[in-house]
């Protein structure tokens, strides 16, 4: 056909897209598609094929523009509109998505998927009244029977009213549709919240009590009842717990908990929440009952469940005194008056006391309790977990890794312990041993690093990157950090595959929540850690470019992977990150990362200072100013009276911020402030101060380590055994 019509744009475009699907040659395919567009500008097929090509490359914005132009040339082509709608929601063009879904419904009004898409489009474009009208119209035209789609439409209609602050109407919608809703507990929970927001506290309380009858251990239900008793449900969906009730509020809550305890005597949620309420002798009596009950049953999570309660110093002291008293009673010789306890009761009391001692930084006491627990039951997994955590807090990372390794050795089939062991090994700098341990759970025919990358194991790559960074192995650290950032890019891009699926299945409310979560994905702690790590490494390489010859001479490079028979996995062309680290413009590699941090990490002082340093090196004064203004500690430092301020309460990052913000700052004086305040700071501050002293006053090192070691018992071991480097901010300036 091309021989007969060599200048036909549609034929040239078809040939280009077919060849691309065969040989995957992007450059040749794009050249052919653009040639087809030049010869057939007014043909929708050429633009449609070009959009499909760009969509295949995951360049969704460009693909959307191509589909929009194709649609303008052929408005009646339903496939173009379907493709365009998917790209519009992918790129968050909600108004365009709403219009496209409207056009689809006009052409195929009998298609349920198009109706649901139109409903979602109206909601996302914040046309709540229109969304309610669409749901009502759809409901009148179809038989209303109990089904998942019917349930989702009722939930979405109620949410439309809630967005308009019409909470009473939202609750009425849920109540009217209750006989058609499959998940009655979820519906009652929504109705209870809406009625509480509307001021109908009696109706809300009745619903929360009914929910408690089905599940008395759900903390949200108890918090709902608390809100009803206090007269407001504001913040009920916020997971943070309150301990600062006023006397008047405690008076209102006391009869509530007395009634709940009598009605739901086995509810753990009620008992644990009540510990926040009671004080004095009543707290001591209640806590003693709870502690003894959990120790008899052997519940390892009890300390974590009451940790927020014990933030109150008075309650913490009371809890410790009670635990010590119970331990003495349990370990005392049996007598006719006091019946003997099961042996495991003493074990769990010892572990609880160890966790209490760890919480108040009394690590020697914690280790003594753990030694007694080990003599009692050396095969208890939780013993090793708690001991490793204590050693980690002391700074003895290598000992912590050894401890958790001993616990993992008790049961090689326990993936949780294996994962913890690997994490502790990486933090201790034992990367090679960590690779051997993690390989226990990866595929045997695939190298563990490649398999973990395919599994998107962000936790491993982050810990591995930080371990390499401590070694000053910049290329490998950069490789790991950028791998995590690539995973987040993949998370965003892969959502495209679900836009059609969720409408076919009718998963509307979850889909909308999911879209909003994806929008804030860069606020995830893993992304922040990876972004800050990548920035630190890039700043280091920008200040001191990598010498490839020297690196290859001093480091053992990863050998080329040999494919075993039948093993299918992608090759890693740059396993050591040398190609990435050898970039001529390393600062350009993190430009998108800087943008995301300025959007989602404004409250992170460390991130803002790294962004400020990047902007300074990149000669971006506006970004520099924005980063400095976003960091509250910088502003606090600039505003405070330096002579009268208590320097022990300021983190050492403040000093870095001042040095960055004012180039005329005295480097020596800032270093003195850091060294003097290190012992009052965190373990990281002590490490920085150690390296400063090593360069400036090595004769003070022994005295400093001895002094700081009183607080961090593992500091000396950490400095001796680990290849720890200064954080890049300090290595850049000093």
C-alpha positions as CSV (number, residue, x, y, z in Angstrom):
1,X,0.0,0.0,0.0
2,X,2.9,2.4,0.7
3,X,4.3,1.7,-2.7
4,X,1.0,2.8,-4.2
5,X,0.5,5.7,-1.7
6,X,4.0,6.7,-0.4
7,X,2.8,10.1,0.9
8,X,-0.2,8.7,2.9
9,X,0.2,9.9,6.5
10,X,-2.0,7.2,8.0
11,X,-0.1,4.4,6.4
12,X,3.3,5.9,7.4
13,X,2.0,6.2,11.0
14,X,0.7,2.7,11.1
15,X,4.0,1.3,9.8
16,X,6.0,3.3,12.4
17,X,3.8,2.0,15.3
18,X,3.9,-1.6,14.1
19,X,7.7,-1.5,13.7
20,X,8.0,0.0,17.2
21,X,6.1,-3.0,18.6
22,X,8.5,-5.3,16.9
23,X,12.0,-3.8,17.4
24,X,11.3,-1.2,20.1
25,X,13.3,1.5,18.3
26,X,12.0,4.7,19.9
27,X,13.9,7.1,17.7
28,X,12.8,5.6,14.4
29,X,9.2,5.2,15.6
30,X,8.9,8.8,16.6
31,X,10.5,10.0,13.4
32,X,8.0,7.9,11.4
33,X,5.0,9.1,13.4
34,X,6.0,12.8,13.1
35,X,6.4,12.3,9.4
36,X,2.9,10.8,9.3
37,X,1.5,13.8,11.2
38,X,3.2,16.2,8.7
39,X,1.5,14.4,5.8
40,X,-1.8,14.0,7.5
41,X,-2.3,16.9,10.0
42,X,-6.1,16.8,9.6
43,X,-6.3,13.1,10.1
44,X,-7.3,11.9,13.6
45,X,-5.6,8.5,13.1
46,X,-2.1,10.0,12.9
47,X,-2.6,12.0,16.1
48,X,-4.2,9.0,17.8
49,X,-1.3,6.8,17.0
50,X,1.2,9.4,18.1
51,X,-0.7,9.6,21.4
52,X,-0.6,5.8,21.8
53,X,3.1,5.9,21.2
54,X,3.7,8.6,23.8
55,X,1.4,6.7,26.3
56,X,3.6,3.6,25.8
57,X,6.6,5.7,26.7
58,X,4.7,6.9,29.8
59,X,4.8,10.5,28.7
60,X,1.3,11.1,29.7
61,X,1.1,14.8,29.3
62,X,2.3,14.7,25.7
63,X,0.0,11.8,25.0
64,X,-3.0,13.7,26.4
65,X,-2.3,16.6,24.1
66,X,-2.1,14.3,21.1
67,X,-5.5,12.7,22.0
68,X,-7.1,16.1,22.5
69,X,-6.0,17.1,19.0
70,X,-7.3,13.8,17.6
71,X,-10.6,14.3,19.4
72,X,-11.0,17.8,17.9
73,X,-10.6,16.3,14.5
74,X,-13.1,13.5,15.1
75,X,-15.4,14.2,18.1
76,X,-17.5,11.1,17.4
77,X,-14.7,8.6,17.8
78,X,-15.5,7.0,21.1
79,X,-12.2,5.1,21.5
80,X,-10.3,8.4,21.4
81,X,-12.6,9.8,24.1
82,X,-12.0,6.8,26.3
83,X,-8.2,7.0,25.9
84,X,-8.4,10.8,26.5
85,X,-10.4,10.4,29.7
86,X,-7.9,7.9,31.1
87,X,-5.0,10.3,30.4
88,X,-6.9,13.3,31.9
89,X,-7.4,11.6,35.2
90,X,-3.8,10.3,35.1
91,X,-2.5,13.9,34.7
92,X,-5.2,15.2,37.2
93,X,-7.1,17.3,34.6
94,X,-10.3,16.6,36.5
95,X,-12.4,19.2,34.6
96,X,-11.4,17.7,31.3
97,X,-12.0,14.2,32.7
98,X,-15.6,15.2,33.7
99,X,-16.3,16.6,30.2
100,X,-14.9,13.5,28.5
101,X,-17.0,11.2,30.7
102,X,-20.1,13.3,29.9
103,X,-19.4,12.9,26.2
104,X,-19.1,9.1,26.6
105,X,-22.3,8.9,28.5
106,X,-24.1,10.9,25.8
107,X,-23.0,8.4,23.2
108,X,-23.6,5.2,25.2
109,X,-26.2,6.0,27.9
110,X,-26.8,2.3,28.6
111,X,-23.2,1.6,29.7
112,X,-22.9,1.3,33.5
113,X,-19.2,1.9,33.4
114,X,-19.7,5.3,31.6
115,X,-22.3,6.2,34.3
116,X,-19.8,5.5,37.1
117,X,-17.1,7.3,35.3
118,X,-19.3,10.4,35.0
119,X,-20.1,10.2,38.7
120,X,-16.4,10.1,39.6
121,X,-15.6,12.9,37.2
122,X,-18.3,15.1,38.7
123,X,-17.0,14.4,42.2
124,X,-13.3,15.0,41.3
125,X,-14.1,18.3,39.6
126,X,-15.9,19.3,42.8
127,X,-19.3,19.6,41.1
128,X,-21.1,18.0,44.1
129,X,-24.6,19.0,43.2
130,X,-24.2,17.6,39.7
131,X,-22.7,14.4,41.2
132,X,-25.8,13.9,43.4
133,X,-28.1,14.5,40.5
134,X,-26.2,11.9,38.4
135,X,-26.4,9.3,41.2
136,X,-30.2,10.0,41.6
137,X,-30.8,9.7,37.8
138,X,-28.8,6.5,37.6
139,X,-30.6,5.0,40.6
140,X,-34.0,5.7,39.2
141,X,-33.1,4.0,35.9
142,X,-31.7,0.8,37.3
143,X,-33.2,-1.8,39.8
144,X,-31.9,-0.9,43.3
145,X,-30.7,-4.2,44.9
146,X,-28.1,-4.8,47.5
147,X,-24.8,-4.8,45.7
148,X,-21.3,-3.3,45.9
149,X,-22.0,-0.7,43.3
150,X,-25.2,0.4,45.0
151,X,-23.3,0.7,48.3
152,X,-20.5,2.8,46.7
153,X,-23.1,5.2,45.2
154,X,-24.7,5.7,48.6
155,X,-21.3,6.4,50.2
156,X,-20.3,8.8,47.4
157,X,-23.6,10.7,47.6
158,X,-23.2,11.0,51.4
159,X,-19.6,12.3,50.8
160,X,-20.9,14.9,48.4
161,X,-23.1,16.3,51.1
162,X,-20.3,16.1,53.6
163,X,-18.0,18.1,51.3
164,X,-20.8,20.7,51.2
165,X,-20.9,20.6,55.1
166,X,-24.4,19.2,55.0
167,X,-23.7,16.5,57.5
168,X,-27.3,15.8,58.5
169,X,-28.2,15.2,54.9
170,X,-25.1,12.9,54.5
171,X,-26.3,10.8,57.5
172,X,-29.8,10.6,56.2
173,X,-28.5,9.3,52.8
174,X,-26.6,6.5,54.6
175,X,-29.7,5.7,56.8
176,X,-32.0,5.6,53.8
177,X,-29.7,3.2,51.9
178,X,-28.9,0.9,54.7
179,X,-31.0,-2.0,53.4
180,X,-29.0,-1.9,50.1
181,X,-25.5,-1.6,51.7
182,X,-23.4,-4.7,52.1
183,X,-20.9,-3.4,54.7
184,X,-23.2,-2.3,57.5
185,X,-20.4,-1.6,60.0
186,X,-18.7,0.8,57.6
187,X,-22.0,2.5,56.9
188,X,-22.8,2.9,60.6
189,X,-19.4,4.3,61.2
190,X,-19.8,6.9,58.5
191,X,-23.3,7.7,59.7
192,X,-22.1,8.1,63.3
193,X,-19.4,10.5,62.2
194,X,-21.8,12.5,60.1
195,X,-24.4,12.7,62.9
196,X,-21.7,13.8,65.3
197,X,-20.5,16.6,63.0
198,X,-24.2,17.6,62.5
199,X,-24.6,18.0,66.3
200,X,-26.9,14.9,66.8
201,X,-24.7,13.5,69.5
202,X,-27.4,11.2,70.9
203,X,-27.9,9.5,67.5
204,X,-24.1,9.3,67.0
205,X,-23.6,7.7,70.5
206,X,-26.3,5.1,69.8
207,X,-24.5,4.1,66.6
208,X,-21.1,4.0,68.2
209,X,-22.5,1.7,70.9
210,X,-24.0,-0.6,68.3
211,X,-20.6,-0.8,66.6
212,X,-19.0,-1.6,69.9
213,X,-21.2,-4.6,70.2
214,X,-19.8,-6.0,66.9
215,X,-16.2,-5.1,67.7
216,X,-15.4,-3.9,71.2
217,X,-11.6,-3.6,70.5
218,X,-11.8,-0.9,67.8
219,X,-10.2,2.2,69.3
220,X,-12.0,4.5,66.8
221,X,-15.4,3.4,68.3
222,X,-14.2,4.3,71.8
223,X,-12.9,7.6,70.6
224,X,-16.3,8.3,68.9
225,X,-18.0,7.8,72.3
226,X,-15.5,10.0,73.9
227,X,-16.3,12.7,71.4
228,X,-20.0,12.4,72.0
229,X,-19.5,12.7,75.8
230,X,-17.3,15.8,75.3
231,X,-19.7,17.4,72.9
232,X,-17.6,17.4,69.7
233,X,-16.3,14.8,67.2
234,X,-13.7,17.2,65.8
235,X,-10.5,15.3,65.1
236,X,-11.9,11.9,65.6
237,X,-10.3,10.6,62.4
238,X,-6.9,12.0,63.5
239,X,-4.9,9.0,64.8
240,X,-3.1,11.2,67.5
241,X,-4.2,10.4,71.0
242,X,-4.9,12.9,73.7
243,X,-3.6,12.8,77.3
244,X,-4.2,16.4,78.2
245,X,-7.8,16.4,79.2
246,X,-9.0,19.1,81.6
247,X,-10.5,18.3,84.9
248,X,-14.0,19.1,83.5
249,X,-13.4,16.8,80.5
250,X,-12.2,14.0,82.8
251,X,-15.4,14.4,84.9
252,X,-17.5,14.0,81.8
253,X,-15.6,10.9,80.6
254,X,-15.5,9.0,83.9
255,X,-19.2,7.8,83.8
256,X,-18.7,6.9,80.1
257,X,-15.8,4.5,80.9
258,X,-17.6,3.1,84.0
259,X,-20.5,2.1,81.8
260,X,-18.3,0.8,79.0
261,X,-16.3,-1.4,81.4
262,X,-19.4,-3.0,82.8
263,X,-20.9,-3.5,79.4
264,X,-17.7,-4.6,77.6
265,X,-15.5,-6.1,80.3
266,X,-13.2,-7.9,77.8
267,X,-12.5,-4.9,75.6
268,X,-8.8,-4.1,75.5
269,X,-9.5,-0.8,73.8
270,X,-11.7,0.4,76.7
271,X,-9.1,-0.7,79.3
272,X,-6.2,0.9,77.6
273,X,-8.0,4.1,76.8
274,X,-9.1,4.3,80.4
275,X,-5.5,4.4,81.5
276,X,-5.3,7.9,79.9
277,X,-8.2,9.1,82.0
278,X,-7.5,7.9,85.5
279,X,-4.9,9.4,87.8
280,X,-3.3,8.8,91.1
281,X,-4.3,5.8,93.1
282,X,-6.9,4.8,90.6
283,X,-4.3,4.7,87.9
284,X,-2.0,2.6,90.0
285,X,-4.8,0.1,90.8
286,X,-5.9,-0.1,87.1
287,X,-2.4,-0.3,85.7
288,X,-1.4,-3.1,88.1
289,X,-4.4,-5.1,87.0
290,X,-3.6,-4.6,83.4
291,X,0.2,-5.3,83.7
292,X,-0.4,-8.5,85.7
293,X,-3.0,-9.7,83.2
294,X,-0.7,-9.1,80.2
295,X,2.3,-10.6,82.0
296,X,0.3,-13.8,82.7
297,X,-0.8,-14.0,79.1
298,X,2.6,-13.1,77.7
299,X,1.6,-10.1,75.5
300,X,4.8,-8.6,74.0
301,X,3.0,-5.5,72.6
302,X,1.8,-4.2,76.0
303,X,4.5,-1.6,76.4
304,X,3.9,-0.1,72.9
305,X,0.2,0.0,73.5
306,X,0.6,2.1,76.7
307,X,3.7,4.1,75.6
308,X,1.6,7.2,74.9
309,X,0.0,6.9,78.4
310,X,3.5,6.7,80.0
311,X,4.6,10.0,78.5
312,X,3.1,11.5,81.7
313,X,6.1,11.5,84.1
314,X,3.9,10.8,87.1
315,X,2.3,7.8,85.4
316,X,5.7,6.6,84.2
317,X,7.2,6.6,87.7
318,X,4.1,4.8,89.0
319,X,4.2,2.2,86.3
320,X,7.9,1.4,87.0
321,X,7.2,1.2,90.7
322,X,4.3,-1.2,90.1
323,X,6.3,-3.4,87.8
324,X,9.2,-3.7,90.3
325,X,6.8,-4.5,93.1
326,X,5.1,-7.2,91.0
327,X,8.4,-8.6,90.0
328,X,9.5,-8.9,93.6
329,X,6.2,-10.6,94.5
330,X,6.4,-13.0,91.6
331,X,10.0,-14.0,92.2
332,X,9.6,-14.3,96.0
333,X,9.5,-17.8,97.5
334,X,5.9,-19.1,97.5
335,X,3.8,-18.8,100.6
336,X,0.3,-20.0,101.6
337,X,-1.0,-16.4,101.5
338,X,0.2,-15.7,97.9
339,X,-0.3,-18.4,95.2
340,X,2.6,-19.1,92.9
341,X,2.6,-17.5,89.5
342,X,3.4,-19.2,86.2
343,X,7.2,-18.9,85.4
344,X,6.5,-16.8,82.2
345,X,5.0,-14.0,84.4
346,X,8.4,-13.1,85.7
347,X,9.8,-13.1,82.2
348,X,7.3,-10.6,80.8
349,X,7.7,-8.4,83.8
350,X,11.5,-8.3,83.3
351,X,11.0,-7.4,79.6
352,X,8.6,-4.7,80.5
353,X,11.0,-3.2,83.0
354,X,13.8,-3.4,80.4
355,X,11.6,-1.4,78.0
356,X,10.8,1.2,80.6
357,X,14.5,1.6,81.4
358,X,15.3,1.9,77.7
359,X,12.6,4.7,77.4
360,X,14.3,6.7,80.1
361,X,17.8,6.1,78.7
362,X,18.9,3.9,81.6
363,X,20.5,1.4,79.3
364,X,22.7,-0.3,81.9
365,X,19.6,-1.1,84.0
366,X,17.8,-2.3,80.9
367,X,20.6,-4.7,80.1
368,X,20.6,-6.1,83.6
369,X,16.9,-6.8,83.4
370,X,17.5,-8.5,80.0
371,X,20.3,-10.6,81.4
372,X,18.0,-11.9,84.1
373,X,15.4,-12.6,81.4
374,X,18.0,-14.5,79.4
375,X,18.9,-16.6,82.4
376,X,15.2,-17.3,82.8
377,X,14.2,-18.1,79.2
378,X,17.0,-17.9,76.6
379,X,14.7,-19.0,73.7
380,X,12.3,-16.0,73.9
381,X,12.4,-14.1,70.6
382,X,11.2,-10.8,72.1
383,X,14.2,-10.8,74.5
384,X,16.6,-10.5,71.6
385,X,14.5,-7.8,69.8
386,X,14.4,-5.7,73.0
387,X,18.1,-6.1,73.8
388,X,19.1,-5.2,70.2
389,X,16.9,-2.1,70.4
390,X,18.6,-1.1,73.7
391,X,22.0,-1.6,72.2
392,X,21.0,0.5,69.1
393,X,19.9,3.3,71.4
394,X,23.3,3.1,73.2
395,X,25.1,3.4,69.8
396,X,26.5,-0.1,69.9
397,X,25.2,-1.0,66.4
398,X,27.5,-3.9,65.8
399,X,26.5,-5.5,69.1
400,X,22.9,-4.9,68.3
401,X,23.3,-6.7,65.0
402,X,25.0,-9.6,66.7
403,X,22.1,-9.8,69.2
404,X,19.4,-9.8,66.7
405,X,21.3,-12.3,64.7
406,X,21.3,-14.7,67.6
407,X,17.5,-14.2,67.9
408,X,17.1,-14.8,64.2
409,X,19.1,-18.0,64.5
410,X,16.4,-19.5,66.8
411,X,14.1,-19.6,63.8
412,X,15.4,-19.1,60.3
413,X,11.9,-19.3,59.0
414,X,10.8,-16.1,60.7
415,X,10.9,-13.4,58.0
416,X,10.4,-10.6,60.5
417,X,13.5,-11.5,62.5
418,X,15.5,-12.0,59.3
419,X,14.5,-8.6,58.1
420,X,15.4,-6.9,61.4
421,X,18.7,-8.7,61.3
422,X,19.5,-7.4,57.9
423,X,18.5,-3.9,58.8
424,X,20.7,-3.9,61.9
425,X,23.6,-5.3,59.9
426,X,23.3,-2.5,57.4
427,X,23.2,0.1,60.1
428,X,26.3,-1.4,61.5
429,X,28.0,-1.1,58.1
430,X,28.1,-4.8,57.4
431,X,26.7,-4.6,53.9
432,X,28.3,-7.8,52.6
433,X,26.9,-9.9,55.5
434,X,23.5,-8.3,55.1
435,X,23.5,-9.4,51.4
436,X,24.1,-13.0,52.6
437,X,21.3,-12.8,55.1
438,X,18.7,-11.2,52.9
439,X,19.5,-13.8,50.1
440,X,17.8,-16.4,52.4
441,X,14.4,-14.9,51.3
442,X,15.1,-14.0,47.7
443,X,15.0,-16.2,44.5
444,X,17.9,-18.5,44.2
445,X,18.3,-18.1,40.4
446,X,18.4,-14.2,40.6
447,X,21.0,-12.0,42.3
448,X,19.5,-10.7,45.5
449,X,20.1,-7.0,44.7
450,X,18.2,-7.4,41.4
451,X,15.4,-9.4,43.0
452,X,15.0,-6.9,45.8
453,X,14.9,-4.1,43.2
454,X,12.2,-5.9,41.3
455,X,10.3,-6.4,44.6
456,X,10.6,-2.6,45.2
457,X,12.1,-3.3,48.6
458,X,12.5,0.4,49.6
459,X,13.5,-0.4,53.2
460,X,16.5,-2.4,52.1
461,X,17.8,0.0,49.4
462,X,17.4,2.9,51.8
463,X,19.4,1.2,54.6
464,X,21.9,0.0,52.1
465,X,22.3,3.5,50.6
466,X,22.9,5.0,54.1
467,X,25.4,2.3,54.9
468,X,27.4,3.1,51.7
469,X,27.1,6.8,52.5
470,X,28.7,6.3,55.9
471,X,31.6,4.5,54.1
472,X,31.8,7.5,51.7
473,X,31.1,5.1,48.8
474,X,29.3,7.8,46.9
475,X,28.5,5.9,43.6
476,X,26.9,2.9,45.4
477,X,25.0,5.2,47.8
478,X,23.8,7.2,44.9
479,X,22.7,4.1,43.1
480,X,20.6,2.9,46.0
481,X,18.9,6.3,46.7
482,X,18.0,6.8,43.0
483,X,16.6,3.2,42.9
484,X,14.1,4.2,45.7
485,X,13.2,7.4,43.9
486,X,12.6,5.4,40.7
487,X,10.2,3.1,42.6
488,X,8.1,6.1,43.6
489,X,8.1,7.3,40.0
490,X,6.9,3.8,39.0
491,X,4.2,3.9,41.7
492,X,2.8,7.1,40.1
493,X,3.1,5.8,36.5
494,X,1.6,2.4,37.2
495,X,-1.7,3.9,38.4
496,X,-2.6,4.3,34.7
497,X,-3.4,0.5,34.5
498,X,-6.2,0.9,37.1
499,X,-8.4,3.7,35.8
500,X,-10.5,1.4,33.7
501,X,-10.4,-1.5,36.1
502,X,-11.9,0.3,39.1
503,X,-14.8,1.6,37.0
504,X,-15.6,-1.8,35.8
505,X,-15.5,-3.2,39.3
506,X,-17.4,-0.2,40.8
507,X,-14.7,0.6,43.4
508,X,-15.5,4.3,43.6
509,X,-14.8,5.7,47.1
510,X,-11.5,3.7,47.5
511,X,-10.5,4.8,44.0
512,X,-11.0,8.5,44.9
513,X,-9.1,8.1,48.2
514,X,-6.3,6.3,46.3
515,X,-6.0,9.2,43.8
516,X,-5.6,11.7,46.6
517,X,-3.0,9.4,48.3
518,X,-1.0,9.2,45.1
519,X,-1.0,13.0,44.8
520,X,0.8,13.1,48.2
521,X,3.0,10.1,47.6
522,X,6.2,12.2,47.9
523,X,5.3,13.0,51.5
524,X,6.0,9.4,52.4
525,X,8.9,9.0,54.8
526,X,10.8,6.6,52.4
527,X,10.7,9.2,49.7
528,X,12.0,11.9,52.1
529,X,14.9,9.7,53.2
530,X,15.8,8.8,49.7
531,X,15.5,12.4,48.4
532,X,17.7,13.8,51.2
533,X,20.2,11.0,50.8
534,X,20.4,11.6,47.0
535,X,20.8,15.4,47.7
536,X,23.7,14.8,50.1
537,X,25.5,12.5,47.7
538,X,25.0,14.8,44.7
539,X,26.2,17.8,46.7
540,X,29.3,15.8,47.7
541,X,30.0,14.9,44.1
542,X,29.4,18.4,42.9
543,X,31.9,19.7,45.4
544,X,34.4,16.9,44.8
545,X,33.9,15.1,41.4
546,X,34.5,11.4,41.5
547,X,37.9,10.1,40.3
548,X,36.9,6.9,38.5
549,X,40.5,5.6,38.2
550,X,41.1,6.0,41.9
551,X,37.7,4.5,42.8
552,X,38.3,1.4,40.7
553,X,41.7,1.1,42.3
554,X,40.4,1.2,45.9
555,X,37.1,-0.6,45.5
556,X,36.2,-4.1,44.3
557,X,33.6,-3.7,41.5
558,X,30.6,-6.0,41.2
559,X,31.3,-8.8,38.7
560,X,29.1,-9.2,35.7
561,X,26.0,-11.3,36.5
562,X,25.8,-14.7,34.8
563,X,22.3,-15.9,33.9
564,X,21.4,-19.3,35.1
565,X,19.4,-21.6,32.9
566,X,15.8,-20.6,32.8
567,X,16.3,-17.5,34.9
568,X,14.7,-14.4,33.5
569,X,15.6,-11.0,35.0
570,X,16.8,-7.7,33.6
571,X,20.5,-7.0,33.6
572,X,21.8,-4.1,35.7
573,X,24.2,-2.3,33.4
574,X,25.5,-0.1,36.2
575,X,25.5,-2.1,39.4
576,X,28.0,0.1,41.2
577,X,26.5,3.4,40.2
578,X,29.7,4.6,38.4
579,X,27.8,5.8,35.3
580,X,25.4,7.7,37.5
581,X,28.0,9.2,39.7
582,X,30.2,10.3,36.7
583,X,27.5,12.6,35.4
584,X,29.0,15.9,34.2
585,X,26.1,17.9,35.8
586,X,25.2,16.0,39.0
587,X,23.1,18.9,40.3
588,X,20.7,18.5,37.4
589,X,19.9,14.9,38.4
590,X,18.0,16.0,41.5
591,X,16.1,18.9,40.1
592,X,12.8,17.1,40.3
593,X,13.6,15.9,43.8
594,X,14.2,19.5,44.9
595,X,10.8,20.5,43.5
596,X,9.0,17.7,45.4
597,X,10.8,18.5,48.7
598,X,9.7,22.2,48.4
599,X,6.2,21.0,47.9
600,X,5.9,18.2,50.5
601,X,8.8,18.7,53.0
602,X,8.5,22.3,54.1
603,X,8.4,21.2,57.7
604,X,11.6,19.2,57.4
605,X,14.5,21.4,58.4
606,X,17.1,18.9,57.2
607,X,15.5,18.8,53.8
608,X,15.2,22.5,53.5
609,X,18.9,23.1,54.4
610,X,20.0,20.6,51.7
611,X,17.7,22.3,49.2
612,X,19.2,25.6,50.2
613,X,22.7,24.3,49.7
614,X,21.7,22.8,46.3
615,X,20.2,26.2,45.3
616,X,23.3,28.0,46.4
617,X,25.6,25.8,44.2
618,X,23.1,25.9,41.3
619,X,22.8,29.8,41.5
620,X,19.1,29.7,42.2
621,X,18.5,32.6,44.6
622,X,14.7,32.3,44.6
623,X,14.8,28.6,45.5
624,X,17.4,29.3,48.1
625,X,15.3,32.0,49.8
626,X,12.2,29.7,49.7
627,X,14.2,26.9,51.4
628,X,15.6,29.2,54.1
629,X,12.1,30.6,54.9
630,X,10.6,27.1,55.1
631,X,13.1,26.0,57.8
632,X,11.7,27.1,61.2
633,X,15.0,26.4,63.0
634,X,16.8,28.8,60.7
635,X,14.4,31.6,61.4
636,X,14.5,30.7,65.1
637,X,18.3,31.0,65.1
638,X,18.3,34.3,63.2
639,X,15.7,35.8,65.6
640,X,17.1,34.7,68.9
641,X,19.5,36.5,71.2
642,X,22.7,34.5,70.8
643,X,24.3,35.6,74.1
644,X,21.3,34.8,76.3
645,X,20.0,31.7,74.6
646,X,20.5,28.2,76.1
647,X,22.5,26.5,73.3
648,X,21.9,23.0,74.6
649,X,18.3,23.1,73.4
650,X,19.1,23.9,69.8
651,X,20.0,21.1,67.4
652,X,23.4,21.4,65.7
653,X,21.6,21.8,62.3
654,X,20.8,25.4,63.4
655,X,24.5,26.2,63.4
656,X,24.8,24.8,59.9
657,X,21.8,26.9,58.8
658,X,23.4,30.1,60.1
659,X,26.6,29.3,58.3
660,X,24.7,28.7,55.1
661,X,22.5,31.8,55.5
662,X,25.4,34.2,56.4
663,X,28.7,33.6,54.7
664,X,30.4,36.0,57.1
665,X,29.7,33.6,60.0
666,X,32.7,32.5,62.1
667,X,33.3,28.9,61.3
668,X,35.4,28.3,64.3
669,X,32.8,29.7,66.7
670,X,30.1,27.6,65.1
671,X,32.2,24.5,65.5
672,X,32.8,25.4,69.2
673,X,29.1,25.6,69.8
674,X,28.5,22.2,68.2
675,X,31.2,20.5,70.3
676,X,30.0,22.1,73.5
677,X,26.4,21.2,72.9
678,X,27.0,17.7,71.5
679,X,26.6,15.9,74.8
680,X,23.2,17.4,75.3
681,X,22.1,16.4,71.8
682,X,21.7,13.1,70.0
683,X,24.1,10.3,69.0
684,X,24.5,11.9,65.5
685,X,25.7,15.2,67.1
686,X,28.4,13.4,69.1
687,X,29.7,11.8,65.9
688,X,29.9,15.1,64.2
689,X,31.6,16.7,67.2
690,X,34.1,13.8,67.2
691,X,35.2,14.4,63.7
692,X,35.4,18.1,64.2
693,X,37.7,17.5,67.2
694,X,39.7,15.0,65.3
695,X,40.6,17.7,62.7
696,X,41.0,20.6,65.1
697,X,41.9,19.4,68.6
698,X,42.8,15.7,68.5
699,X,44.2,15.9,72.0
700,X,40.6,16.4,73.4
701,X,39.3,13.3,71.7
702,X,39.8,10.9,74.6
703,X,38.2,13.3,77.1
704,X,35.2,13.9,74.8
705,X,34.6,10.2,74.1
706,X,34.7,9.4,77.8
707,X,32.3,12.2,78.6
708,X,29.8,11.5,75.8
709,X,30.1,7.8,76.5
710,X,28.4,8.3,79.9
711,X,25.2,9.0,77.9
712,X,25.8,6.8,74.9
713,X,27.4,3.6,76.2
714,X,28.1,2.3,72.7
715,X,29.8,5.5,71.3
716,X,33.3,4.2,71.6
717,X,32.5,0.9,69.9
718,X,30.6,2.7,67.1
719,X,33.6,5.0,66.4
720,X,36.0,2.2,66.5
721,X,34.1,-0.5,64.5
722,X,32.2,1.5,61.9
723,X,33.4,3.5,58.9
724,X,31.3,6.5,60.0
725,X,31.8,9.8,58.1
726,X,30.6,13.3,58.8
727,X,27.3,14.3,57.3
728,X,27.9,15.9,53.9
729,X,27.0,19.4,55.1
730,X,30.0,19.3,57.5
731,X,32.3,17.5,55.1
732,X,31.6,20.3,52.5
733,X,32.4,23.1,54.9
734,X,35.2,21.6,56.9
